[in-house]
Amino acid sequence: KNGLRGLGFDTGVSETPITPVMMGDSATAARFSQRLFDEGIFAQPVVYPTVALDKARIRTIVTAEHSTTQLDRCLEAFGKVGRELGLVTG
């Protein structure tokens, strides 16, 4: 969660292993999810009607099975895609 916030993403207020990465609209969330998949990262979008129209997000979850290397790779992909789509500047 700290790594995602450090990149400039809004991770909401979740206190569970499930961390939302707020995207805003459904189209952005879908595009972001597809680009992550292209980068080898599987993270599902959660869009309307599951959430409000302007509250679309990417659903992430970290488990004890993830290695530090995998988590670093994930953060790298989130940063790359976030910059490509203009969601973060860092």
Secondary structure as UniProt FT lines:
FT   HELIX           2..7
FT   TURN            12..13
FT   STRAND          18..24
FT   HELIX           26..38
FT   TURN            39..40
FT   STRAND          44..46
FT   TURN            48..50
FT   TURN            53..54
FT   STRAND          56..61
FT   TURN            64..65
FT   HELIX           68..84
FT   TURN            85..86
//
